[in-house]
Amino acid sequence: MLDGAFLSHVLFWLIGAMSVGAVALMTGALFAMGRTGYRKD
């Protein structure tokens, strides 16, 4: 079960999940930073 093809797929999906999470967090951070200019507090 733990052959090279399985490990490469696991590595690929891990990198893909980390990339999707980073894009989501970056989008949220940029949105939050952009909203701070319109606040009145």
GROMACS elastic network, one bead per residue, 0.5 to 0.9 nm:
[ bonds ]
;  ai    aj funct       b0    kb
    1     6     6  0.70899   500
    2     5     6  0.81281   500
    2     6     6  0.60144   500
    2     7     6  0.65339   500
    3     6     6  0.55011   500
    3     7     6  0.63589   500
    3     8     6  0.87335   500
    4     7     6  0.51878   500
    4     8     6  0.60861   500
    4     9     6  0.86104   500
    5     8     6  0.51636   500
    5     9     6  0.62405   500
    5    10     6  0.86844   500
    6     9     6  0.51662   500
    6    10     6  0.62306   500
    6    11     6  0.86397   500
    7    10     6  0.50140   500
    7    11     6  0.60924   500
    7    12     6  0.84972   500
    8    11     6  0.50348   500
    8    12     6  0.60306   500
    8    13     6  0.86084   500
    9    13     6  0.61499   500
    9    14     6  0.84577   500
   10    13     6  0.52564   500
   10    14     6  0.60344   500
   10    15     6  0.85985   500
   11    14     6  0.50600   500
   11    15     6  0.61453   500
   11    16     6  0.84693   500
   12    15     6  0.52789   500
   12    16     6  0.60850   500
   12    17     6  0.86108   500
   13    17     6  0.59730   500
   13    18     6  0.84634   500
   14    17     6  0.51739   500
   14    18     6  0.61735   500
   14    19     6  0.85760   500
   15    18     6  0.51125   500
   15    19     6  0.61174   500
   15    20     6  0.86772   500
   16    19     6  0.50644   500
   16    20     6  0.62080   500
   16    21     6  0.85623   500
   17    20     6  0.51663   500
   17    21     6  0.61162   500
   17    22     6  0.85223   500
   18    21     6  0.50865   500
   18    22     6  0.60477   500
   18    23     6  0.86231   500
   19    22     6  0.50374   500
   19    23     6  0.61803   500
   19    24     6  0.86120   500
   20    23     6  0.51736   500
   20    24     6  0.62202   500
   20    25     6  0.86567   500
   21    24     6  0.51007   500
   21    25     6  0.61231   500
   21    26     6  0.84504   500
   22    25     6  0.51444   500
   22    26     6  0.59284   500
   22    27     6  0.84404   500
   23    26     6  0.50733   500
   23    27     6  0.60402   500
   23    28     6  0.85627   500
   24    27     6  0.51814   500
   24    28     6  0.62392   500
   24    29     6  0.86277   500
   25    28     6  0.50656   500
   25    29     6  0.60615   500
   25    30     6  0.85903   500
   26    29     6  0.50153   500
   26    30     6  0.60917   500
   26    31     6  0.84375   500
   27    30     6  0.52336   500
   27    31     6  0.60678   500
   27    32     6  0.85532   500
   28    31     6  0.50535   500
   28    32     6  0.60766   500
   28    33     6  0.85416   500
   29    32     6  0.50647   500
   29    33     6  0.60704   500
   29    34     6  0.84989   500
   30    33     6  0.50197   500
   30    34     6  0.60223   500
   30    35     6  0.85620   500
   31    34     6  0.51177   500
   31    35     6  0.62232   500
   31    36     6  0.88968   500
   32    35     6  0.51448   500
   32    36     6  0.64996   500
   33    36     6  0.54205   500
   33    37     6  0.76051   500
   34    37     6  0.61545   500
   34    38     6  0.79483   500
   35    38     6  0.56218   500
   35    39     6  0.69652   500
   36    39     6  0.54591   500
   36    40     6  0.88427   500
   37    40     6  0.84848   500
